[in-house]
Amino acid sequence: MMGHAGFVLASYGAAIIVLAALIGWILIDQRIQRQALQELESRGIRRRSETKMDNPS
């Protein structure tokens, strides 16, 4: 195992970096999508999934 420790540690490090980047990308995209939805709703555009019973106005 000692001969391969560098490879194993580098592999774990690369995997951690990739996972952290993916999680960061998801969180940033979530924030962007929520802002876009808020902007649409503030302009009066509603979701198609909203029924007349959900939104009496």
TORSETOR-223720 format. One line per 8 residues: their letters; for each residue z, x, y of N, C-alpha, C, O. Coordinates in Angstrom, 2 decimals. Layout:
residues N
A = Z/X/Y/Z/X/Y/Z/X/Y/Z/X/Y  ...;
END
This chain:
residues 57
MMGHAGFV = 0.00/0.82/-1.20/0.00/0.00/0.00/0.00/0.86/1.26/-0.58/0.47/2.27  0.62/2.00/1.21/0.73/2.82/2.42/-0.64/3.28/2.93/-0.82/3.46/4.13  -1.60/3.46/2.04/-2.91/3.89/2.44/-3.69/2.79/3.15/-4.62/3.06/3.92  -3.33/1.56/2.90/-4.04/0.42/3.47/-3.25/-0.26/4.58/-3.71/-1.28/5.11  -2.12/0.25/4.92/-1.25/-0.41/5.92/-1.95/-0.57/7.26/-1.82/-1.60/7.91  -2.70/0.43/7.68/-3.40/0.34/8.96/-4.42/-0.79/8.97/-4.54/-1.53/9.94  -5.16/-0.90/7.86/-6.16/-1.97/7.75/-5.50/-3.34/7.75/-5.95/-4.26/8.43  -4.42/-3.47/6.99/-3.71/-4.75/6.90/-3.14/-5.14/8.26/-3.28/-6.28/8.69;
LASYGAAI = -2.49/-4.20/8.92/-1.92/-4.49/10.24/-2.99/-4.82/11.27/-2.81/-5.71/12.09  -4.11/-4.12/11.22/-5.22/-4.42/12.14/-5.79/-5.81/11.85/-6.15/-6.53/12.78  -5.87/-6.18/10.60/-6.38/-7.50/10.22/-5.44/-8.60/10.72/-5.89/-9.60/11.28  -4.15/-8.41/10.52/-3.18/-9.38/11.02/-3.24/-9.46/12.55/-3.19/-10.55/13.12  -3.34/-8.32/13.20/-3.43/-8.31/14.65/-4.66/-9.04/15.15/-4.58/-9.81/16.11  -5.80/-8.80/14.51/-7.04/-9.48/14.90/-6.92/-10.99/14.69/-7.37/-11.78/15.52  -6.31/-11.38/13.58/-6.14/-12.81/13.30/-5.23/-13.46/14.33/-5.50/-14.57/14.78  -4.17/-12.78/14.72/-3.26/-13.32/15.73/-3.97/-13.45/17.07/-3.78/-14.45/17.78;
IVLAALIG = -4.77/-12.47/17.43/-5.51/-12.53/18.71/-6.50/-13.68/18.70/-6.60/-14.42/19.68  -7.22/-13.85/17.59/-8.20/-14.95/17.50/-7.49/-16.30/17.57/-7.94/-17.19/18.29  -6.39/-16.46/16.85/-5.66/-17.72/16.88/-5.09/-18.01/18.27/-5.15/-19.15/18.73  -4.56/-17.00/18.94/-4.03/-17.18/20.29/-5.15/-17.59/21.25/-4.95/-18.43/22.12  -6.33/-16.98/21.10/-7.46/-17.32/21.95/-7.91/-18.76/21.71/-8.21/-19.48/22.66  -7.95/-19.19/20.46/-8.34/-20.57/20.15/-7.33/-21.57/20.70/-7.72/-22.60/21.25  -6.05/-21.27/20.55/-5.02/-22.17/21.08/-5.12/-22.25/22.60/-5.01/-23.33/23.18  -5.32/-21.10/23.25/-5.48/-21.09/24.70/-6.69/-21.89/25.14/-6.62/-22.63/26.12;
WILIDQRI = -7.80/-21.74/24.43/-9.02/-22.46/24.75/-8.80/-23.97/24.62/-9.25/-24.74/25.47  -8.11/-24.39/23.57/-7.83/-25.82/23.36/-6.95/-26.35/24.49/-7.22/-27.44/25.01  -5.93/-25.62/24.88/-5.04/-26.08/25.94/-5.76/-26.17/27.29/-5.55/-27.11/28.05  -6.61/-25.20/27.58/-7.38/-25.23/28.83/-8.36/-26.39/28.82/-8.49/-27.10/29.82  -9.05/-26.60/27.70/-10.00/-27.70/27.60/-9.30/-29.05/27.69/-9.84/-29.99/28.27  -8.11/-29.15/27.12/-7.33/-30.39/27.20/-7.02/-30.72/28.66/-7.14/-31.86/29.09  -6.62/-29.71/29.41/-6.30/-29.91/30.83/-7.56/-30.36/31.60/-7.48/-31.27/32.43  -8.70/-29.74/31.31/-9.96/-30.10/31.98/-10.35/-31.54/31.64/-10.75/-32.30/32.52;
QRQALQEL = -10.23/-31.91/30.37/-10.61/-33.27/29.96/-9.68/-34.32/30.56/-10.14/-35.40/30.94  -8.40/-34.03/30.64/-7.47/-34.98/31.27/-7.77/-35.16/32.75/-7.70/-36.27/33.27  -8.11/-34.07/33.43/-8.47/-34.16/34.84/-9.74/-34.98/35.03/-9.83/-35.78/35.95  -10.72/-34.77/34.16/-11.96/-35.53/34.25/-11.71/-37.01/34.00/-12.26/-37.86/34.69  -10.87/-37.33/33.02/-10.54/-38.73/32.74/-9.79/-39.35/33.90/-10.04/-40.50/34.26  -8.86/-38.62/34.49/-8.13/-39.11/35.65/-9.07/-39.40/36.81/-8.94/-40.42/37.49  -10.03/-38.52/37.04/-10.99/-38.72/38.12/-11.83/-39.96/37.87/-12.05/-40.75/38.79  -12.29/-40.15/36.65/-13.09/-41.34/36.33/-12.27/-42.61/36.52/-12.76/-43.60/37.08;
ESRGIRRR = -11.03/-42.60/36.05/-10.17/-43.77/36.19/-9.84/-44.06/37.65/-9.72/-45.22/38.04  -9.70/-43.02/38.46/-9.42/-43.25/39.88/-10.63/-43.84/40.60/-10.47/-44.51/41.62  -11.85/-43.59/40.07/-13.06/-44.16/40.64/-13.32/-45.56/40.11/-14.29/-46.20/40.51  -12.46/-46.05/39.23/-12.60/-47.41/38.71/-13.34/-47.51/37.40/-13.59/-48.61/36.91  -13.71/-46.39/36.83/-14.41/-46.41/35.55/-13.36/-46.43/34.45/-12.49/-45.56/34.38  -13.45/-47.43/33.60/-12.45/-47.59/32.54/-13.03/-47.23/31.18/-14.25/-47.11/31.03  -12.17/-47.05/30.21/-12.58/-46.72/28.85/-13.16/-47.96/28.17/-12.70/-49.08/28.40  -14.15/-47.75/27.33/-14.73/-48.86/26.58/-13.75/-49.42/25.57/-13.84/-50.58/25.19;
SETKMDNP = -12.81/-48.61/25.13/-11.85/-49.08/24.13/-10.83/-50.04/24.72/-10.11/-50.71/23.99  -10.78/-50.11/26.05/-9.86/-51.03/26.72/-10.41/-52.43/26.61/-11.54/-52.69/27.03  -9.63/-53.36/26.06/-10.08/-54.74/25.96/-9.60/-55.52/27.16/-8.79/-55.03/27.94  -10.10/-56.74/27.30/-9.69/-57.57/28.42/-8.21/-57.93/28.35/-7.57/-58.15/29.38  -7.67/-57.97/27.13/-6.25/-58.28/26.98/-5.39/-57.10/27.44/-4.28/-57.29/27.94  -5.90/-55.86/27.27/-5.16/-54.69/27.68/-5.15/-54.56/29.21/-4.18/-54.08/29.79  -6.23/-54.99/29.83/-6.37/-54.82/31.28/-6.69/-56.18/31.90/-7.86/-56.57/31.95  -5.67/-56.91/32.38/-5.90/-58.27/32.88/-6.67/-58.32/34.20/-7.08/-59.41/34.61;
S = -6.88/-57.22/34.88/-7.56/-57.28/36.19/-9.04/-57.33/36.10/-9.72/-57.38/37.13;
END
